[in-house]
Amino acid sequence: MDSTKIWQPGERELQKSGVVQLMRALGVPTYEELMRVSVAEPERYWNTVMRECAVQWDVQPTGYVDLSRGPQFPSWFPGGRLNWVNTIYGWARNPATARQTAVLGEREDGSASALTYAELEARVRDFAAGLARQGVQQGDRIGLLMENGVEATISLLAIVHLGALVVPLFSGFGVDAIVARLSAAEARMVIASTGFSRRTKRVDVQGALRDAWRQLPLLENVVWKRAEGEAAQDARDLDWQQVATVAQGQGQDAVVVTPDTPFMVIYTSGTTGKPKGVVHTHGSFPVKIAHDSLVHFDVHPGDVYCWPADMGWIAGTLVLGCALLRGATLVCYDGAPDYPDWSRMSRVVERHRVTHFGSAPTLIRGMASNEALALAGDRSTVRLLITAGEGIAPEHFNWFQQRFGDGTAPLINYTGGTEASGALLASVPIRPIPPSGFNTVSPGVAVDVVDPSGKSVTGEVGELAIRAPFVGMTQSFWHDDERYLETYWQAIPGIWVHGDLALRTPEGNFFMMGRSDDTLKVAGKRLGPAEVEEVVLELADVAEAAAIGVADAEKGQKLVVFVVPKPAAAARAGELQAAVAAHVDKRLGRPFRPGKVHVVGQLPKTRSSKIMRRVIRSVYCGLPPGDLSSLDNPAALDEVRAAAA
């Protein structure tokens, strides 16, 4: 497969895509002019975006932004009042979409349930009324620990409907991680599943949450979505179905709030210490997600959108918003992506006639390694593909675009992060797309690539930075302005430094090069770990790779590479070590030849399958590893320690 092949837009993208629709509404002839307007005339740009995306305001804003507290603390769309669930309800009240499926949940056993937009509004109102009967009020923090599906969608929207704040929790969290997040947010209630199915086995969630509850004196109730036959174990237990029906038909309208009112506190692991409580508001996150769904993902009413994502991470709410804020059908899947075999994802696409399919690179690599099964389902309805969450090698990018897709559908690479809501860098389907790259800065975000002094750089690795406040940015960290300022605004005064390394090419494309706290500086040259890992993954015997920098008296840092071999090469560790060292030497130059290559059985990963380079480096160097609440495979740390010894 040609790993250098650049996708070119076709007539459909150039004439009918959402970004072209927005250009026409703005009255601009080119995408370059749209970009200029988005930064130079932001009020005009965002007012047009909100009209095109049918964002529902109860009171129209009187301006674009109030910066009286400084660029670090913008107040978006001052004077306005809204609740972002009303934008979804707008599709329920539109005769063209009211009877269209809004959300469809397919379970691992193949059963499915679905709601139209009209039914979704009614169910959300009923569940919100049931929560209100339990005393939930505006401003309360409510944990959400559920597998993706219809009930999780209803639960999240009902919390927002009441003006309360959702605190998403990952289904694989242990007791300590749950306690840390719920205690920091001072949550009074959690909505949770007792467990879920993985490869026909019941995975218990209830045990960890009940153990955590003993350490959470402010937690009053848990609303359990139970499996058949399960009973309450505590007088404070509530039943999801009972809450959903106790006040049926008695729901009030959504609580109308200011754009600055938070609706979510979502915790993301820090490099050290406690997790960071990222705060998102009604007038920022949803507007950014609706924008990205139109501009980058080309989602229109009636489309069918499937991007399997855990509700405990930012992707869960992002995916929900991308579909439901645009009048599309959201397809959820709550099981293992390779059950009963690797045909599952393509069968989901075929069954539900999916038009937009998103996948993390980890899943793409798995499907590519099992191609015959992965391509078994009919994928001819797919109009656009998405990947996000971590770096992706050109080989796997092109496999997804050319093989899982038909070669004509664009593959949109998308990166932003929990603190940014949606995209900082992405692609638009009206420009050529380079493998693994991004063909644009997201409109309305003043993204730059800078050196340590803040000077713009092109053709070399630099810090991904934003030169002005942007719609979608976190309001701050929950009760921790100081840490928020230290994290983003103090490295280069006046500029948001995102913590990622990026490369901008002279042609205007971008490539992510890894986290800046993972930066390698060997023989005076700064490079990202992704640059090394991409080269190592060119070797046929390497399944996964991680590159770290370790202090070295001669070079400042020496390069250390960890590789996981493919099964056929597992017994040839010595040969593989030599091959990796020689290949990096050949491709990157003698100064970058690895000082050490370690062959291991697994790399430490988060539960969303991101390789934890920071942890590898810390453990390898004998330093405290920092926050491990997201670590999925602790045994991998033993292999790193053994390598260091």
C-alpha positions as CSV (number, residue, x, y, z in Angstrom):
1,M,0.0,0.0,0.0
2,D,1.3,3.4,-0.9
3,S,2.0,5.2,2.4
4,T,2.6,8.5,0.6
5,K,-0.7,8.7,-1.2
6,I,-2.6,12.0,-0.6
7,W,-6.4,11.9,-0.7
8,Q,-8.0,14.4,-3.1
9,P,-11.5,15.9,-2.7
10,G,-14.2,15.0,-5.1
11,E,-17.1,16.9,-6.6
12,R,-19.4,16.0,-3.6
13,E,-17.0,17.5,-1.1
14,L,-16.3,20.6,-3.2
15,Q,-20.0,21.3,-3.8
16,K,-22.1,19.9,-0.9
17,S,-19.9,19.6,2.2
18,G,-20.7,21.4,5.5
19,V,-17.7,23.7,5.2
20,V,-18.8,24.8,1.7
21,Q,-22.2,25.4,3.2
22,L,-20.6,27.7,5.8
23,M,-18.5,29.5,3.2
24,R,-21.6,30.3,1.2
25,A,-23.4,31.6,4.4
26,L,-20.4,33.8,5.1
27,G,-20.2,35.0,1.5
28,V,-16.6,34.0,1.1
29,P,-15.2,32.5,-2.1
30,T,-12.3,30.4,-0.6
31,Y,-11.4,28.4,2.4
32,E,-8.5,30.7,3.0
33,E,-10.9,33.6,3.3
34,L,-13.1,31.6,5.7
35,M,-10.0,31.1,7.9
36,R,-9.2,34.8,7.8
37,V,-12.7,35.8,8.8
38,S,-12.8,33.2,11.6
39,V,-9.8,34.9,13.3
40,A,-10.2,38.5,12.2
41,E,-14.0,38.8,12.5
42,P,-14.9,36.2,15.1
43,E,-18.2,37.7,16.1
44,R,-19.4,37.5,12.5
45,Y,-17.9,34.0,12.1
46,W,-19.5,32.5,15.2
47,N,-22.9,34.1,14.7
48,T,-23.0,32.5,11.2
49,V,-21.8,29.2,12.6
50,M,-24.6,29.2,15.2
51,R,-27.2,30.0,12.6
52,E,-26.0,27.2,10.3
53,C,-25.9,24.8,13.2
54,A,-29.3,25.8,14.5
55,V,-28.0,26.5,18.0
56,Q,-31.0,27.4,20.1
57,W,-30.7,30.5,22.3
58,D,-33.4,31.5,24.8
59,V,-31.9,35.0,24.9
60,Q,-29.6,36.0,22.0
61,P,-26.1,37.1,23.1
62,T,-25.2,40.7,22.7
63,G,-21.5,40.1,21.9
64,Y,-18.8,37.5,21.1
65,V,-16.6,37.6,24.2
66,D,-15.9,39.5,27.4
67,L,-12.2,39.5,28.2
68,S,-12.4,41.7,31.3
69,R,-10.8,39.0,33.4
70,G,-8.0,38.5,30.9
71,P,-7.5,36.2,28.0
72,Q,-7.1,33.2,30.4
73,F,-10.7,33.6,31.6
74,P,-13.0,34.6,28.6
75,S,-16.8,34.9,29.0
76,W,-18.3,33.7,25.7
77,F,-21.4,35.2,24.1
78,P,-22.2,37.7,26.9
79,G,-25.8,38.6,27.4
80,G,-27.1,35.3,26.1
81,R,-29.0,32.5,27.9
82,L,-29.4,28.9,26.8
83,N,-29.3,25.3,27.8
84,W,-27.6,23.2,25.1
85,V,-30.0,20.3,25.3
86,N,-32.6,22.7,23.7
87,T,-30.6,22.5,20.4
88,I,-31.1,18.7,20.4
89,Y,-34.8,19.3,21.3
90,G,-35.0,21.5,18.3
91,W,-34.6,18.5,16.1
92,A,-37.3,16.7,18.1
93,R,-39.7,19.5,17.2
94,N,-38.8,19.7,13.5
95,P,-41.3,17.7,11.5
96,A,-38.4,16.6,9.2
97,T,-36.5,14.9,12.0
98,A,-38.9,14.3,14.9
99,R,-39.5,10.7,13.8
100,Q,-36.0,10.0,12.7
101,T,-33.9,7.7,14.9
102,A,-31.8,9.9,17.3
103,V,-29.9,7.3,19.2
104,L,-29.5,3.5,18.6
105,G,-27.7,1.3,21.0
106,E,-26.4,-2.1,19.9
107,R,-25.3,-4.4,22.7
108,E,-22.6,-7.0,22.5
109,D,-25.2,-9.9,22.3
110,G,-26.6,-8.3,19.1
111,S,-29.8,-6.9,20.7
112,A,-30.5,-3.2,20.1
113,S,-32.8,-0.4,21.2
114,A,-33.5,2.9,19.6
115,L,-35.3,6.2,20.2
116,T,-36.5,8.8,17.7
117,Y,-35.8,12.5,18.4
118,A,-39.3,13.0,19.7
119,E,-39.0,10.0,22.0
120,L,-35.5,11.0,23.1
121,E,-36.8,14.4,24.3
122,A,-39.7,12.8,26.2
123,R,-37.4,10.3,27.9
124,V,-34.8,12.9,28.9
125,R,-37.6,15.1,30.3
126,D,-39.0,12.2,32.3
127,F,-35.6,11.1,33.6
128,A,-34.8,14.7,34.6
129,A,-38.1,14.9,36.4
130,G,-37.3,11.7,38.3
131,L,-33.9,13.1,39.3
132,A,-35.5,16.4,40.4
133,R,-37.8,14.3,42.7
134,Q,-34.6,13.0,44.3
135,G,-33.5,16.5,45.0
136,V,-31.1,17.1,42.1
137,Q,-30.8,20.9,41.5
138,Q,-28.9,23.3,39.3
139,G,-25.2,23.2,40.1
140,D,-25.2,19.7,41.7
141,R,-22.4,17.4,40.5
142,I,-23.6,14.0,39.3
143,G,-21.2,11.2,38.5
144,L,-21.9,9.1,35.4
145,L,-20.4,5.6,35.2
146,M,-22.2,3.8,32.4
147,E,-21.4,1.9,29.2
148,N,-22.3,3.8,26.0
149,G,-25.9,3.4,24.9
150,V,-29.4,4.7,25.0
151,E,-29.6,4.9,28.9
152,A,-26.2,6.7,29.1
153,T,-27.3,9.2,26.5
154,I,-30.6,9.9,28.4
155,S,-28.8,10.2,31.7
156,L,-26.2,12.7,30.5
157,L,-28.7,14.9,28.8
158,A,-31.1,14.8,31.8
159,I,-28.3,16.1,34.1
160,V,-27.6,18.9,31.6
161,H,-31.4,19.6,31.3
162,L,-31.5,20.3,35.1
163,G,-28.5,22.7,35.0
164,A,-26.5,20.2,37.0
165,L,-22.9,19.1,36.2
166,V,-22.0,15.6,34.8
167,V,-18.8,14.1,36.1
168,P,-17.9,11.3,33.7
169,L,-16.1,8.2,35.1
170,F,-14.4,5.5,33.1
171,S,-15.9,2.0,33.5
172,G,-12.5,0.5,34.2
173,F,-11.5,2.8,37.1
174,G,-10.5,1.3,40.4
175,V,-11.6,2.5,43.8
176,D,-8.9,5.2,44.3
177,A,-9.6,6.8,40.9
178,I,-13.3,6.9,41.5
179,V,-12.8,8.4,45.0
180,A,-10.3,11.0,43.7
181,R,-12.7,12.3,41.1
182,L,-16.0,12.2,43.0
183,S,-14.5,13.7,46.2
184,A,-12.8,16.6,44.3
185,A,-16.1,17.4,42.5
186,E,-18.1,17.0,45.8
187,A,-20.6,14.8,43.9
188,R,-24.0,14.1,45.6
189,M,-25.2,11.4,43.3
190,V,-23.9,8.9,40.8
191,I,-25.8,7.3,37.9
192,A,-24.1,3.9,37.2
193,S,-24.5,0.5,35.6
194,T,-23.9,-2.5,37.9
195,G,-21.8,-4.0,35.2
196,F,-21.6,-4.8,31.5
197,S,-20.7,-7.6,29.1
198,R,-17.3,-8.2,27.5
199,R,-17.0,-11.3,25.3
200,T,-20.1,-12.8,27.0
201,K,-18.6,-12.4,30.5
202,R,-20.1,-10.0,33.1
203,V,-17.7,-7.3,34.1
204,D,-18.6,-6.0,37.6
205,V,-18.6,-2.2,38.1
206,Q,-20.8,-2.2,41.2
207,G,-18.1,-3.6,43.6
208,A,-15.5,-0.8,43.0
209,L,-18.2,1.9,43.2
210,R,-19.6,0.5,46.4
211,D,-16.1,0.3,47.9
212,A,-15.5,4.0,46.9
213,W,-18.9,5.0,48.3
214,R,-17.6,4.2,51.8
215,Q,-15.0,6.9,51.4
216,L,-17.4,9.5,50.0
217,P,-19.5,11.1,52.8
218,L,-21.1,13.6,50.4
219,L,-22.5,10.9,48.1
220,E,-26.1,10.5,49.0
221,N,-27.5,8.1,46.3
222,V,-26.5,5.9,43.4
223,V,-29.0,5.3,40.6
224,W,-28.3,1.8,39.3
225,K,-29.0,0.5,35.9
226,R,-29.3,-3.2,36.9
227,A,-29.2,-6.4,35.1
228,E,-32.2,-8.7,35.3
229,G,-32.6,-10.2,38.7
230,E,-30.3,-7.8,40.5
231,A,-31.7,-6.3,43.7
232,A,-30.9,-3.2,45.8
233,Q,-28.1,-3.7,48.4
234,D,-28.4,-0.4,50.3
235,A,-31.3,1.7,51.4
236,R,-29.8,4.6,49.4
237,D,-29.8,2.6,46.2
238,L,-32.2,3.9,43.5
239,D,-33.3,2.0,40.4
240,W,-32.7,3.6,37.0
241,Q,-36.0,2.5,35.5
242,Q,-38.0,3.7,38.4
243,V,-36.4,7.1,38.3
244,A,-37.1,7.2,34.6
245,T,-40.8,6.6,35.1
246,V,-41.8,7.9,38.5
247,A,-42.6,11.4,37.1
248,Q,-43.5,10.4,33.6
249,G,-45.0,13.3,31.7
250,Q,-44.4,15.8,34.5
251,G,-41.0,17.2,33.4
252,Q,-40.3,20.9,33.3
253,D,-38.5,22.8,30.5
254,A,-34.7,22.7,30.6
255,V,-33.1,25.1,33.1
256,V,-32.0,28.2,31.2
257,V,-28.5,29.4,32.2
258,T,-25.8,31.8,31.2
259,P,-23.2,30.7,28.6
260,D,-20.6,30.6,31.4
261,T,-22.5,28.0,33.4
262,P,-20.6,24.7,33.7
263,F,-22.3,21.5,32.6
264,M,-19.4,19.1,33.0
265,V,-16.3,18.5,35.2
266,I,-14.2,15.9,33.5
267,Y,-11.0,14.7,35.0
268,T,-7.8,14.1,33.0
269,S,-4.6,12.6,34.5
270,G,-1.8,15.1,35.3
271,T,1.9,14.3,34.9
272,T,2.1,14.4,38.7
273,G,-0.3,14.5,41.6
274,K,-4.1,14.6,41.5
275,P,-6.2,14.5,38.3
276,K,-7.1,17.9,36.7
277,G,-10.8,18.8,36.8
278,V,-11.5,20.3,33.4
279,V,-14.6,22.5,33.4
280,H,-16.8,22.9,30.3
281,T,-19.7,25.3,29.9
282,H,-23.0,25.5,28.0
283,G,-21.9,28.3,25.7
284,S,-18.5,27.0,24.7
285,F,-18.1,23.2,24.4
286,P,-21.4,22.5,22.6
287,V,-20.9,25.4,20.2
288,K,-17.4,24.1,19.3
289,I,-18.6,20.5,18.8
290,A,-21.5,21.6,16.6
291,H,-19.0,23.7,14.6
292,D,-16.5,20.8,14.2
293,S,-19.3,18.4,13.2
294,L,-20.3,20.7,10.4
295,V,-16.8,21.9,9.3
296,H,-14.5,18.9,9.8
297,F,-16.9,15.9,9.9
298,D,-19.4,17.1,7.3
299,V,-22.4,15.8,9.4
300,H,-25.9,16.7,8.1
301,P,-29.4,15.9,9.4
302,G,-30.2,12.3,8.6
303,D,-26.6,11.1,8.6
304,V,-25.8,8.0,10.7
305,Y,-22.8,8.6,13.0
306,C,-20.9,5.8,14.7
307,W,-17.7,6.4,16.7
308,P,-17.4,3.8,19.6
309,A,-16.3,5.8,22.6
310,D,-16.4,5.4,26.4
311,M,-18.6,7.8,28.2
312,G,-15.9,8.2,30.8
313,W,-13.6,10.1,28.5
314,I,-14.2,13.4,26.6
315,A,-14.8,11.4,23.4
316,G,-18.1,10.1,24.8
317,T,-19.7,13.5,25.1
318,L,-18.0,14.8,22.0
319,V,-19.4,11.9,19.9
320,L,-22.8,12.4,21.3
321,G,-22.8,16.1,20.5
322,C,-21.4,15.6,17.0
323,A,-24.4,13.5,16.1
324,L,-27.3,14.9,18.2
325,L,-26.5,18.6,17.8
326,R,-26.6,18.1,14.0
327,G,-29.8,16.1,13.7
328,A,-28.0,12.9,12.8
329,T,-28.5,9.3,14.2
330,L,-26.0,8.3,16.9
331,V,-25.1,4.6,16.8
332,C,-23.6,3.3,20.0
333,Y,-21.9,0.0,20.6
334,D,-21.1,-1.1,24.1
335,G,-19.1,-4.3,23.6
336,A,-15.7,-5.6,22.5
337,P,-14.9,-4.4,19.0
338,D,-13.5,-7.9,18.0
339,Y,-16.5,-9.9,19.4
340,P,-17.5,-12.5,18.2
341,D,-14.6,-11.7,15.8
342,W,-13.0,-8.9,13.9
343,S,-15.9,-8.5,11.5
344,R,-17.9,-6.7,14.3
345,M,-17.3,-3.1,13.3
346,S,-17.9,-3.6,9.6
347,R,-21.1,-5.5,10.5
348,V,-22.3,-2.6,12.7
349,V,-21.7,-0.3,9.7
350,E,-23.6,-2.6,7.4
351,R,-26.5,-3.2,9.8
352,H,-27.2,0.4,10.5
353,R,-26.0,1.9,7.2
354,V,-23.5,4.1,8.9
355,T,-22.3,7.2,6.9
356,H,-19.7,8.4,9.4
357,F,-17.4,6.0,11.2
358,G,-14.7,6.9,13.7
359,S,-12.0,4.8,15.3
360,A,-9.0,5.2,17.6
361,P,-5.7,4.2,15.9
362,T,-5.4,1.2,18.3
363,L,-8.6,-0.3,16.9
364,I,-7.5,0.5,13.3
365,R,-4.2,-1.4,13.9
366,G,-6.2,-4.4,15.2
367,M,-8.5,-4.4,12.2
368,A,-5.6,-4.0,9.8
369,S,-3.9,-7.1,11.3
370,N,-7.1,-9.1,10.8
371,E,-8.1,-7.6,7.4
372,A,-10.1,-10.5,5.9
373,L,-12.6,-10.4,8.8
374,A,-12.4,-6.7,9.4
375,L,-13.7,-6.1,5.9
376,A,-16.4,-8.7,5.9
377,G,-19.3,-6.3,6.3
378,D,-20.7,-4.0,3.6
379,R,-19.1,-0.5,4.2
380,S,-20.4,1.1,1.0
381,T,-22.6,3.6,2.9
382,V,-19.6,5.2,4.6
383,R,-19.0,8.8,3.4
384,L,-16.4,9.9,5.9
385,L,-13.9,8.3,8.3
386,I,-12.4,9.8,11.5
387,T,-9.5,9.0,13.7
388,A,-8.4,10.6,16.9
389,G,-7.0,10.0,20.3
390,E,-3.3,9.3,19.5
391,G,-0.8,9.3,16.7
392,I,-1.3,7.0,13.7
393,A,1.3,5.7,11.4
394,P,0.9,6.4,7.6
395,E,0.6,2.7,6.9
396,H,-2.5,2.4,9.2
397,F,-3.9,5.7,8.2
398,N,-3.9,4.6,4.6
399,W,-5.3,1.1,5.4
400,F,-8.3,2.7,7.1
401,Q,-8.9,5.2,4.3
402,Q,-8.2,2.9,1.3
403,R,-9.3,-0.5,2.6
404,F,-11.9,-0.1,5.3
405,G,-13.1,2.9,3.3
406,D,-13.2,2.7,-0.5
407,G,-10.4,5.2,-1.1
408,T,-12.9,8.0,-2.0
409,A,-14.2,8.8,1.5
410,P,-11.9,11.3,3.3
411,L,-10.2,10.3,6.6
412,I,-10.3,13.2,9.0
413,N,-7.5,13.2,11.5
414,Y,-8.6,15.2,14.6
415,T,-6.7,16.4,17.6
416,G,-7.5,18.7,20.5
417,G,-7.8,17.2,23.9
418,T,-10.0,17.2,27.0
419,E,-9.1,20.8,27.8
420,A,-9.9,22.1,24.3
421,S,-13.3,20.3,23.7
422,G,-12.8,19.7,20.0
423,A,-10.2,20.3,17.3
424,L,-7.1,22.5,17.4
425,L,-5.8,20.7,14.3
426,A,-7.9,18.7,11.9
427,S,-8.7,18.3,8.2
428,V,-11.5,19.6,6.0
429,P,-12.8,17.5,3.2
430,I,-12.3,20.2,0.5
431,R,-8.5,20.1,0.7
432,P,-6.0,17.3,0.0
433,I,-5.2,15.2,3.1
434,P,-1.7,13.8,3.7
435,P,-1.4,10.4,5.4
436,S,-1.3,10.8,9.2
437,G,-1.5,14.6,8.9
438,F,-3.9,17.5,9.3
439,N,-4.6,19.9,6.5
440,T,-5.7,22.8,8.6
441,V,-5.9,24.6,11.8
442,S,-9.5,24.4,13.1
443,P,-11.2,27.7,12.1
444,G,-11.6,30.2,14.8
445,V,-8.6,28.9,16.8
446,A,-5.3,30.9,16.5
447,V,-3.1,27.9,16.5
448,D,0.7,28.2,15.9
449,V,3.8,26.1,16.2
450,V,6.5,28.0,18.2
451,D,10.0,27.6,19.6
452,P,10.7,28.0,23.4
453,S,10.7,31.8,23.0
454,G,7.2,31.9,21.3
455,K,8.5,32.6,17.8
456,S,6.6,30.8,15.0
457,V,8.5,28.0,13.3
458,T,7.9,26.0,10.1
459,G,9.7,22.9,9.0
460,E,10.9,22.0,12.5
461,V,9.4,20.5,15.6
462,G,7.9,23.1,18.0
463,E,5.3,23.5,20.7
464,L,1.6,23.5,19.6
465,A,0.4,26.9,21.0
466,I,-2.7,29.1,20.7
467,R,-2.2,32.8,20.6
468,A,-5.7,33.9,21.7
469,P,-8.6,32.5,23.8
470,F,-10.9,30.2,21.7
471,V,-14.4,28.8,21.9
472,G,-14.2,25.3,23.4
473,M,-11.3,26.0,25.9
474,T,-11.8,24.9,29.4
475,Q,-13.2,27.5,31.7
476,S,-10.5,26.6,34.2
477,F,-9.8,23.6,36.4
478,W,-12.4,22.8,39.1
479,H,-11.6,25.0,42.1
480,D,-8.0,25.3,40.9
481,D,-7.3,28.4,38.8
482,E,-3.6,28.4,39.9
483,R,-3.0,25.0,38.4
484,Y,-4.8,25.9,35.2
485,L,-2.7,29.0,34.7
486,E,0.5,27.1,35.5
487,T,-0.4,24.3,33.1
488,Y,-1.2,26.4,30.0
489,W,-0.3,30.1,30.4
490,Q,3.0,30.4,32.2
491,A,5.5,28.6,29.9
492,I,5.3,31.4,27.4
493,P,3.5,34.5,28.9
494,G,0.3,35.4,27.0
495,I,0.2,32.2,24.9
496,W,-1.7,28.9,25.6
497,V,1.0,26.2,25.3
498,H,-0.9,23.0,24.8
499,G,1.8,20.4,25.8
500,D,2.0,18.8,22.4
501,L,4.8,18.8,19.8
502,A,3.9,19.6,16.2
503,L,5.5,20.1,12.8
504,R,4.1,22.6,10.3
505,T,5.2,22.0,6.7
506,P,5.8,24.8,4.2
507,E,2.7,23.6,2.4
508,G,0.6,24.3,5.4
509,N,0.0,20.8,6.6
510,F,0.6,19.7,10.2
511,F,1.8,16.6,11.9
512,M,1.7,15.7,15.6
513,M,5.0,14.6,17.1
514,G,4.1,13.5,20.6
515,R,3.7,15.2,24.0
516,S,6.2,18.0,24.8
517,D,7.0,16.4,28.2
518,D,8.1,13.4,26.1
519,T,10.4,15.5,24.0
520,L,13.7,14.0,22.9
521,K,16.8,16.2,22.6
522,V,19.6,14.2,21.2
523,A,22.9,15.8,20.1
524,G,21.3,19.2,20.3
525,K,18.3,18.3,18.1
526,R,14.8,18.3,19.4
527,L,12.4,15.7,18.0
528,G,9.2,14.1,19.1
529,P,8.9,10.4,20.0
530,A,6.4,9.9,17.3
531,E,9.1,10.7,14.7
532,V,11.2,7.8,16.0
533,E,8.3,5.4,16.6
534,E,7.0,5.9,13.0
535,V,10.4,4.8,11.7
536,V,10.6,1.8,14.0
537,L,7.1,0.7,13.0
538,E,8.3,0.4,9.4
539,L,10.0,-2.9,10.4
540,A,7.8,-5.8,9.7
541,D,8.6,-7.6,12.9
542,V,7.5,-4.7,15.2
543,A,4.0,-4.5,16.5
544,E,4.3,-1.5,18.8
545,A,7.0,1.0,19.8
546,A,7.7,3.7,22.4
547,A,10.7,6.1,22.4
548,I,12.0,7.9,25.4
549,G,14.9,10.2,26.2
550,V,17.3,9.3,29.1
551,A,20.0,11.6,30.5
552,D,23.4,11.0,28.9
553,A,26.7,12.7,29.8
554,E,27.8,13.0,26.2
555,K,24.6,13.8,24.2
556,G,22.5,15.4,26.9
557,Q,20.0,12.7,26.2
558,K,20.3,9.2,24.7
559,L,17.5,7.6,22.8
560,V,16.0,4.4,24.4
561,V,13.4,2.4,22.4
562,F,11.0,-0.2,23.7
563,V,9.4,-2.5,21.1
564,V,6.8,-5.2,21.3
565,P,7.5,-7.8,18.6
566,K,4.9,-9.5,16.4
567,P,4.4,-13.1,17.5
568,A,6.6,-14.6,14.7
569,A,9.5,-12.5,15.9
570,A,9.1,-13.0,19.7
571,A,11.9,-15.5,20.0
572,R,14.4,-13.4,18.1
573,A,14.9,-10.5,20.6
574,G,18.6,-10.1,19.9
575,E,18.1,-9.9,16.1
576,L,15.2,-7.4,16.6
577,Q,17.3,-5.1,18.8
578,A,20.0,-4.9,16.3
579,A,17.5,-4.4,13.4
580,V,15.8,-1.5,15.2
581,A,19.1,0.2,16.1
582,A,20.4,-0.1,12.5
583,H,17.1,1.1,11.0
584,V,16.9,4.2,13.1
585,D,20.5,4.9,12.3
586,K,19.8,4.6,8.6
587,R,16.6,6.6,8.6
588,L,17.3,9.4,11.1
589,G,21.1,9.5,11.1
590,R,24.0,8.2,13.3
591,P,23.5,10.7,16.1
592,F,20.0,9.2,16.7
593,R,21.0,5.6,16.9
594,P,19.3,4.3,20.0
595,G,21.5,3.9,23.1
596,K,19.4,0.9,24.1
597,V,16.6,-1.1,22.5
598,H,14.5,-3.2,24.8
599,V,12.1,-6.0,23.6
600,V,9.1,-6.4,25.9
601,G,5.8,-8.2,25.9
602,Q,3.7,-5.2,26.5
603,L,3.9,-1.4,26.9
604,P,2.1,0.5,29.7
605,K,-1.2,1.9,28.3
606,T,-4.2,3.8,29.5
607,R,-7.6,2.1,29.3
608,S,-8.2,4.0,26.1
609,S,-5.0,2.3,24.7
610,K,-2.7,5.3,24.7
611,I,1.0,4.4,25.4
612,M,2.1,6.1,28.6
613,R,5.6,7.2,27.6
614,R,5.8,9.5,30.7
615,V,5.4,6.4,32.9
616,I,7.9,4.4,30.9
617,R,10.5,7.1,31.3
618,S,9.9,7.6,35.0
619,V,10.0,3.9,35.9
620,Y,13.0,3.3,33.7
621,C,14.9,6.1,35.4
622,G,13.8,5.1,38.9
623,L,11.6,8.1,39.4
624,P,8.0,8.2,40.9
625,P,5.6,7.4,38.0
626,G,3.0,10.0,39.0
627,D,-0.7,9.4,38.5
628,L,-1.4,5.8,37.5
629,S,-5.3,5.9,37.8
630,S,-5.6,5.5,34.0
631,L,-3.1,2.6,33.7
632,D,-4.7,-0.5,32.3
633,N,-1.9,-3.1,32.6
634,P,0.3,-2.6,35.7
635,A,2.3,-5.8,34.8
636,A,3.9,-3.8,32.0
637,L,5.7,-1.7,34.6
638,D,7.5,-4.8,35.8
639,E,8.9,-5.3,32.3
640,V,10.2,-1.7,32.2
641,R,11.8,-2.1,35.6
642,A,13.5,-5.4,34.5
643,A,14.8,-3.6,31.3
644,A,16.2,-0.8,33.5
645,A,18.0,-3.3,35.7
